[in-house]
């Protein structure tokens, strides 16, 4: 039986360590409120069963957590602080901004903005 795909869905684990950061927590709350408001408006318009309602709620929670928190990566060690993870994410965003610039002047401008002290 080895090597055969199983019919069970893989359990998603979200990176809940980000919830220690109040900005991330507030972002998750806002996103969930928006999703549930949209879901509630949709359910008012259509006649749905309890099963459809529960699927909608589960899907809303799962997709929102995946967007805001991201999936838990097993190779990430717990000793990396939230601040360090934020700096890493910020560096990746800077690099993306620089690489997405089309002209040489835009690239130098983006590079200067990213490297100036805060």
Protein Blocks (a to p, Z undefined) as FASTA:
>chain_A
ZZiacfbdcdddddfklmmpmklmmmmmmmmmmmmmmmmmmmmmpccdfklmmmmmmmmm
mmmmmmmnopadfklcfklcfklmmmmmmmmmmmmmmmmpmblmlmmmmmmmmmpcZZ
